[in-house]
Amino acid sequence: MASEITDIRPLALHDGVNEVPNFSPDGGKITIVQAWRGNGNAHGYNTWMVLSSNAEGRLFGVVGIERTDTRNLDEIVRDDPFDSERAMGVVRFARARVDGIDRSIFIDAHLDPEPEHAFADHNTVTIRIYQLLRASNDVGSTPDVFRPILTMYGAKRYCNADLALHQMLSVPLAPDYAGANQVDGCFD
């Protein structure tokens, strides 16, 4: 059964080190490092690493991310802004009500690539929501881990994943949203 996600409140993060109180599963502080990964000519992207103090007695430990398509945990989250008008993928860290209980989550919304369509032009979207949980001493896992709790597939076609996230989950548009419009984000 899919979780019910309501009252999504995105965190305001900046480049560098972000100390986020009351974000860990036990109510403690989490550190989120946000950095830009340029590629020398265009189409760089943001990356995030989430750190917890609950890491086998160490001050900082990486929070793992369970993906449904790989066996190994990921350590880095990334978006895919593509250019100033089109966002192929967006990421939001947030607090939300998950089945009525306040929880820490991150949301990953990406346009679905379709070989028969022009790149970033009228694609469906997949949104995955991950909840930050204590891993219960799972062998091969980090002490704190983001686990997928909901996957949504949008039938509407978009040119901007930020707009899709806004329309499907009522998450506010990014302050720098530059999509062509607020209908589908596409140039007609």
C-alpha positions in Angstrom: 0.0 0.0 0.0 1.4 3.4 -1.0 1.9 6.0 1.7 -0.2 9.2 1.8 2.0 12.3 1.6 0.6 15.6 2.6 1.7 19.1 3.9 5.0 19.1 2.0 7.3 21.8 3.3 10.5 22.1 1.3 13.8 23.1 3.1 15.5 26.3 1.9 19.0 25.0 1.2 22.1 27.0 -0.1 25.4 26.0 -1.6 27.7 24.6 1.0 27.0 23.2 4.4 23.3 23.2 5.7 22.7 22.3 9.3 19.1 21.1 9.5 17.8 20.7 13.1 15.1 18.1 13.9 15.6 16.3 10.5 17.1 12.9 11.6 14.8 10.0 12.4 15.4 10.5 16.2 14.8 14.3 15.9 18.4 15.3 15.8 20.4 17.4 13.4 21.3 16.4 9.9 23.9 18.1 7.7 23.1 18.5 4.0 26.0 19.5 1.8 24.9 21.1 -1.5 27.4 21.7 -4.3 27.3 22.5 -8.0 29.0 20.1 -10.4 30.0 22.1 -13.5 31.1 20.3 -16.6 33.1 23.0 -18.4 30.7 24.1 -21.0 27.0 23.7 -20.0 24.5 21.5 -18.3 26.0 21.2 -14.8 23.9 20.1 -11.9 23.5 20.3 -8.2 24.5 17.4 -5.9 23.7 16.7 -2.3 25.3 14.5 0.3 23.4 14.0 3.5 25.4 13.4 6.7 24.3 12.0 10.1 26.0 11.9 13.4 24.5 8.4 13.9 27.4 6.6 12.1 29.1 3.9 14.2 30.5 6.4 16.7 31.8 8.9 14.2 30.9 12.6 14.1 29.8 12.5 10.4 28.5 9.5 8.4 26.9 9.3 5.1 23.2 8.7 4.9 22.5 6.1 2.2 19.8 6.2 -0.5 18.1 3.0 -1.4 17.2 2.9 -5.1 14.9 0.4 -6.6 17.0 -0.2 -9.7 20.4 -1.0 -8.0 21.6 -3.3 -5.2 24.1 -0.8 -3.7 23.2 2.3 -1.7 23.8 5.6 -3.3 25.5 8.4 -1.4 24.8 11.4 -3.7 21.5 12.9 -4.9 21.6 15.0 -8.0 19.2 17.0 -10.1 19.2 17.7 -13.9 18.4 21.4 -14.5 19.5 21.2 -18.2 19.1 24.9 -19.1 17.3 28.0 -17.8 13.9 27.0 -19.2 13.8 23.2 -19.0 14.5 21.2 -15.9 14.8 17.5 -16.7 15.0 16.6 -13.0 14.5 18.4 -9.7 15.2 17.4 -6.1 13.6 18.8 -2.9 14.4 17.9 0.7 11.4 18.6 2.9 9.3 17.8 5.9 5.9 16.3 5.2 3.1 14.3 6.8 3.6 10.7 5.8 0.4 8.7 6.7 -0.4 11.5 9.1 3.0 11.7 10.9 5.6 14.4 10.4 8.6 13.0 8.6 11.8 13.9 6.8 11.7 13.2 3.0 13.3 14.0 -0.3 11.5 14.1 -3.6 13.1 13.2 -6.9 11.1 14.3 -10.0 12.5 13.5 -13.4 11.0 13.7 -16.9 10.9 10.3 -18.6 13.2 10.1 -21.6 11.4 9.1 -24.8 13.5 8.3 -27.8 10.7 9.1 -30.2 10.3 12.7 -28.8 12.7 15.6 -29.0 14.9 16.0 -25.9 13.1 17.7 -23.0 10.0 18.2 -25.1 6.6 17.1 -23.8 7.6 14.1 -21.6 5.8 12.2 -18.9 7.2 12.5 -15.4 8.2 10.0 -12.6 8.2 11.3 -9.0 9.8 9.2 -6.3 9.5 10.1 -2.6 12.1 8.8 -0.1 11.7 8.8 3.7 14.6 9.2 6.1 14.5 6.2 8.4 16.7 4.4 11.0 18.0 1.3 9.2 17.7 -1.1 12.2 21.2 -2.4 11.9 20.6 -3.8 8.5 23.9 -5.5 7.2 25.2 -3.5 4.3 23.2 -0.4 5.1 24.0 2.9 6.7 22.6 3.6 10.2 20.2 6.2 8.6 18.8 5.7 5.1 16.4 7.2 2.7 14.0 4.5 1.6 11.5 4.8 -1.3 7.9 5.1 0.0 6.0 6.3 -3.0 6.4 6.4 -6.8 4.0 8.4 -9.0 3.8 8.4 -12.7 2.3 11.4 -14.4 0.2 11.0 -17.5 0.4 14.7 -18.5 3.4 15.7 -20.6 5.8 18.4 -19.4 9.0 20.2 -20.4 9.9 21.1 -16.9 10.1 18.7 -13.9 9.7 21.5 -11.4 6.3 22.4 -12.9 5.2 18.8 -12.8 6.2 18.5 -9.1 4.3 21.7 -8.4 1.2 20.6 -10.2 1.2 17.0 -9.0 2.1 17.5 -5.3 1.5 21.2 -4.7 5.2 21.8 -4.0 6.0 25.5 -4.5 7.9 26.3 -7.7 11.6 27.0 -7.3 12.3 30.8 -6.9 14.3 30.7 -10.1 11.7 28.8 -12.1 12.1 29.9 -15.8 9.8 27.6 -17.6 8.1 28.8 -20.7 4.7 28.9 -19.0 2.9 27.4 -16.0 0.7 25.1 -18.0 3.3 22.5 -19.1 6.5 24.4 -19.2 6.9 23.9 -22.9 7.5 26.3 -25.8 4.8 25.7 -28.3 
